[in-house]
Amino acid sequence: MTQSRPAVHPVDPPPLTAAAPPRVRLKDVQGMPGTGGGLVLRLLQFIFAVISLSVMATTSDFSSVTAFCYLVAAVGLQSLWSLILAIADIYALLVKRSFRNTVAVSIFTIGDGITSTVTFAAACASAGITVLIGNDLHYCNLNPCSRFMAATAMAFLSWFAASPSFILNFWSFASE
């Protein structure tokens, strides 16, 4: 009776010099730096921040309240940051490149995080003072409450436009 015996055939290991497969990058999502959506978000941030700054700066007595001074400083910073990054987005769109440099994306992420947090804090502080002046103390006849409310609302809208930029920048930075 003949029995079959198992045979072991050696398998050659893969060569050690083979390069690792290239990393697959995610497609650019609209709103990330260097995209059309990112440019729209930057321009909205800039427009709302400039309107808030203009309205607050044209009131006669904003400097008497610290929260309003903080709002002016915060939206001033937000407007400068948004304008600089809007210019960078325009450049990226013109040369048809997206921002995939880790250093650039980390700077965008940190800057967006700082400016959006400062803008939100200033808008919240100004909203609290505006409610205090208007509803609790009933001093709107002595102060331009409607201007304070409009500037605060524009600061909140600027923050609403800055938040997606920060989240998408953070996502892009984390996926690098």
C-alpha positions as CSV (number, residue, x, y, z in Angstrom):
1,M,0.0,0.0,0.0
2,T,1.4,3.3,-1.0
3,Q,0.8,6.2,1.2
4,S,1.2,9.7,0.3
5,R,3.4,11.8,2.4
6,P,3.0,15.4,3.0
7,A,5.5,17.5,1.2
8,V,6.7,20.8,2.4
9,H,7.6,23.3,-0.2
10,P,9.7,26.2,0.9
11,V,8.3,29.7,0.2
12,D,10.6,32.5,-0.5
13,P,10.2,35.4,1.8
14,P,9.4,38.8,0.2
15,P,12.5,40.8,-0.6
16,L,13.6,43.2,2.2
17,T,14.3,46.0,-0.2
18,A,10.6,46.4,-1.2
19,A,9.4,49.9,-0.4
20,A,6.3,50.4,1.8
21,P,3.1,51.1,-0.1
22,P,2.5,54.8,-0.5
23,R,0.1,56.4,2.0
24,V,-3.3,57.3,0.5
25,R,-4.3,60.8,1.3
26,L,-7.9,61.8,1.6
27,K,-9.4,64.0,-1.0
28,D,-9.6,67.7,-0.1
29,V,-12.9,68.5,1.6
30,Q,-14.4,71.9,0.8
31,G,-13.6,74.1,3.7
32,M,-10.0,72.9,4.2
33,P,-7.2,75.3,3.5
34,G,-6.5,75.9,-0.2
35,T,-10.0,75.0,-1.3
36,G,-12.9,77.2,-2.6
37,G,-14.9,76.4,0.5
38,G,-12.0,77.4,2.7
39,L,-11.8,80.7,0.9
40,V,-15.5,81.3,1.4
41,L,-15.2,80.6,5.1
42,R,-12.3,83.0,5.4
43,L,-14.1,85.7,3.6
44,L,-17.2,85.3,5.8
45,Q,-15.0,85.4,8.9
46,F,-13.3,88.6,7.7
47,I,-16.5,90.3,6.6
48,F,-18.3,89.6,9.9
49,A,-15.3,90.6,12.0
50,V,-14.8,93.9,10.1
51,I,-18.5,94.7,10.5
52,S,-18.4,94.0,14.2
53,L,-15.2,96.1,14.5
54,S,-16.6,99.0,12.6
55,V,-19.9,99.1,14.4
56,M,-18.3,98.8,17.9
57,A,-15.5,101.3,17.0
58,T,-18.0,103.9,15.8
59,T,-19.9,104.0,19.1
60,S,-18.9,106.8,21.4
61,D,-18.6,105.0,24.7
62,F,-17.4,101.4,23.9
63,S,-14.1,102.1,25.6
64,S,-15.8,102.5,29.0
65,V,-16.6,98.8,29.2
66,T,-13.8,96.3,29.3
67,A,-15.7,93.6,27.5
68,F,-16.4,95.9,24.6
69,C,-12.7,96.7,24.4
70,Y,-11.9,93.0,24.4
71,L,-14.4,92.5,21.6
72,V,-12.7,95.2,19.5
73,A,-9.3,93.6,20.1
74,A,-10.6,90.1,19.4
75,V,-12.4,90.9,16.1
76,G,-9.5,93.0,15.0
77,L,-7.3,89.9,15.5
78,Q,-9.8,87.7,13.8
79,S,-10.1,90.0,10.8
80,L,-6.3,90.2,10.3
81,W,-5.9,86.4,10.7
82,S,-8.8,85.8,8.3
83,L,-7.5,88.2,5.7
84,I,-4.0,86.7,5.7
85,L,-5.3,83.2,5.3
86,A,-7.8,84.3,2.6
87,I,-4.8,85.6,0.7
88,A,-3.1,82.3,1.2
89,D,-6.2,80.5,0.0
90,I,-6.4,82.7,-3.1
91,Y,-2.7,81.9,-3.9
92,A,-3.3,78.2,-3.4
93,L,-6.3,78.3,-5.7
94,L,-4.4,80.3,-8.4
95,V,-1.5,77.8,-8.4
96,K,-3.9,74.9,-8.1
97,R,-2.2,73.4,-5.0
98,S,-3.6,72.5,-1.6
99,F,-2.0,72.9,1.7
100,R,-0.5,69.5,2.6
101,N,2.6,70.8,4.4
102,T,2.4,69.6,8.0
103,V,4.0,72.8,9.3
104,A,1.6,75.1,7.4
105,V,-1.5,73.1,8.4
106,S,-0.4,73.0,12.1
107,I,0.1,76.8,12.0
108,F,-3.4,77.2,10.5
109,T,-4.9,74.9,13.1
110,I,-3.3,76.6,16.1
111,G,-4.1,80.1,14.7
112,D,-7.7,79.2,14.0
113,G,-8.1,77.6,17.4
114,I,-6.7,80.7,19.2
115,T,-8.6,83.3,17.2
116,S,-11.9,81.4,17.2
117,T,-11.7,80.9,21.0
118,V,-10.8,84.5,21.6
119,T,-13.6,85.7,19.4
120,F,-16.1,83.4,21.0
121,A,-15.1,84.6,24.5
122,A,-15.3,88.2,23.5
123,A,-18.7,87.8,21.9
124,C,-20.0,86.0,25.0
125,A,-18.6,88.7,27.3
126,S,-20.1,91.5,25.2
127,A,-23.4,89.7,25.0
128,G,-23.5,89.5,28.8
129,I,-22.8,93.2,29.2
130,T,-25.3,94.0,26.5
131,V,-28.0,92.0,28.3
132,L,-27.0,93.7,31.6
133,I,-27.2,97.2,30.2
134,G,-30.4,96.6,28.2
135,N,-32.6,94.2,30.2
136,D,-31.4,94.4,33.7
137,L,-30.3,98.0,34.2
138,H,-32.6,99.5,31.5
139,Y,-29.9,102.0,30.4
140,C,-30.5,101.7,26.7
141,N,-31.7,105.3,26.6
142,L,-28.2,106.3,27.7
143,N,-26.2,103.8,25.6
144,P,-26.4,102.7,21.9
145,C,-27.7,99.2,22.8
146,S,-28.7,98.4,19.3
147,R,-25.1,99.0,18.1
148,F,-23.7,96.9,20.9
149,M,-26.1,94.1,20.0
150,A,-25.3,94.3,16.3
151,A,-21.5,94.2,16.9
152,T,-22.0,91.3,19.3
153,A,-24.1,89.4,16.7
154,M,-21.5,90.0,14.0
155,A,-18.8,88.7,16.3
156,F,-20.9,85.5,16.9
157,L,-21.4,85.1,13.1
158,S,-17.6,85.5,12.6
159,W,-17.1,82.7,15.2
160,F,-19.7,80.5,13.5
161,A,-17.7,80.9,10.3
162,A,-14.3,80.3,12.1
163,S,-15.4,77.1,13.8
164,P,-15.7,75.0,10.7
165,S,-12.3,76.3,9.5
166,F,-10.8,75.2,12.8
167,I,-12.4,71.8,12.8
168,L,-11.5,71.1,9.2
169,N,-7.9,72.3,9.7
170,F,-7.6,70.1,12.8
171,W,-9.0,67.1,10.9
172,S,-6.5,67.8,8.0
173,F,-3.7,68.1,10.6
174,A,-4.7,64.9,12.3
175,S,-5.0,62.9,9.1
176,E,-1.4,63.8,8.0
